[in-house]
């Protein structure tokens, strides 16, 4: 299992209907297979996520955040890891809003 504890991630690509951007920084914590993160930056004032990491390092998570418009936004996300040549982690994400327009999207985030 990949351990994400104390790793920092930044989005490099996101769907147009997403709110994260390269200015958004995620600070991951992991205990056993439980993953949490606080994040902020760009259009996001404050966000949190909680999820489970499986034996392949894949993450199933739920997130909630307050955006720059003062709206609370929520969603689900599945992240599939890739270990890069430099040893850093890249996550390929498929997500869906559970608030707002309930649209879906994809993003890629990389370990800083």
C-alpha positions as CSV (number, residue, x, y, z in Angstrom):
1,X,0.0,0.0,0.0
2,X,1.2,3.5,-0.8
3,X,1.5,5.7,2.3
4,X,0.4,9.3,1.6
5,X,1.2,10.6,5.1
6,X,2.8,14.1,5.2
7,X,2.8,14.4,1.4
8,X,1.7,17.6,-0.4
9,X,-0.1,17.6,-3.8
10,X,-0.9,20.3,-6.4
11,X,-3.3,20.0,-9.3
12,X,-1.7,20.1,-12.8
13,X,-4.9,19.5,-14.8
14,X,-8.6,19.8,-14.0
15,X,-11.9,19.8,-15.9
16,X,-13.4,23.2,-16.6
17,X,-16.2,22.5,-14.1
18,X,-13.8,21.9,-11.2
19,X,-12.6,24.4,-8.6
20,X,-9.1,23.3,-7.9
21,X,-6.1,24.9,-9.8
22,X,-2.3,24.9,-9.5
23,X,-2.7,27.3,-6.6
24,X,-4.6,24.7,-4.6
25,X,-2.4,22.8,-2.2
26,X,-3.4,19.5,-0.5
27,X,-1.7,18.4,2.7
28,X,-2.3,14.6,3.1
29,X,-2.3,12.7,6.3
30,X,-2.7,8.9,6.6
31,X,-3.2,6.5,9.5
32,X,-3.6,2.9,8.5
33,X,-5.8,3.0,5.4
34,X,-7.6,6.2,6.4
35,X,-6.6,9.3,4.4
36,X,-7.4,12.9,5.3
37,X,-6.4,16.2,3.9
38,X,-6.9,19.9,4.4
39,X,-6.5,22.1,1.3
40,X,-6.9,25.7,0.1
41,X,-5.8,28.1,-2.6
42,X,-7.1,29.5,-5.9
43,X,-10.9,29.5,-5.9
44,X,-11.0,27.4,-2.7
45,X,-10.9,29.2,0.7
46,X,-10.9,26.0,2.7
47,X,-11.5,22.3,2.0
48,X,-11.3,18.9,3.7
49,X,-11.4,15.3,2.4
50,X,-11.6,11.9,4.0
51,X,-11.1,8.6,2.2
52,X,-9.8,5.0,2.2
53,X,-6.7,3.8,0.6
54,X,-6.7,0.2,-0.8
55,X,-3.8,-2.2,-1.2
56,X,-3.0,-0.7,-4.7
57,X,-2.9,2.9,-3.3
58,X,-6.2,3.8,-5.0
59,X,-8.2,6.3,-2.9
60,X,-12.0,6.5,-2.6
61,X,-12.8,9.8,-0.9
62,X,-15.5,12.4,-0.1
63,X,-14.7,16.1,0.0
64,X,-16.3,19.4,1.1
65,X,-15.0,22.9,0.5
66,X,-16.0,26.5,0.7
67,X,-15.2,28.4,-2.5
68,X,-14.5,32.1,-3.1
69,X,-18.2,32.7,-3.6
70,X,-18.9,31.5,-0.1
71,X,-20.6,28.3,-1.3
72,X,-20.2,25.0,0.4
73,X,-19.5,22.4,-2.3
74,X,-19.3,18.6,-1.8
75,X,-18.3,15.6,-3.9
76,X,-16.8,12.2,-4.4
77,X,-13.5,11.2,-6.0
78,X,-11.6,8.1,-7.0
79,X,-7.8,8.6,-7.4
80,X,-5.5,6.1,-9.1
81,X,-1.8,6.5,-8.3
82,X,1.2,6.3,-10.6
83,X,4.8,6.4,-9.2
84,X,6.9,8.7,-11.4
85,X,10.5,8.1,-12.4
86,X,11.6,10.7,-9.7
87,X,9.7,8.7,-7.0
88,X,6.9,11.2,-6.6
89,X,3.3,10.3,-6.9
90,X,0.8,11.4,-9.6
91,X,-2.9,10.8,-9.0
92,X,-5.4,10.4,-11.8
93,X,-8.8,11.5,-10.4
94,X,-12.4,10.9,-11.5
95,X,-14.8,13.0,-9.5
96,X,-18.4,14.1,-9.2
97,X,-20.1,17.0,-7.5
98,X,-22.8,15.9,-5.0
99,X,-23.9,19.6,-4.8
100,X,-24.5,22.3,-7.3
101,X,-24.9,21.0,-10.9
102,X,-23.8,17.4,-9.9
103,X,-21.5,17.3,-12.9
104,X,-18.5,15.0,-13.3
105,X,-14.9,15.7,-14.2
106,X,-11.3,14.5,-14.1
107,X,-8.1,15.9,-12.7
108,X,-4.5,15.1,-12.2
109,X,-2.6,16.1,-9.1
110,X,1.1,15.6,-8.4
111,X,3.2,15.4,-5.3
112,X,5.1,18.6,-4.7
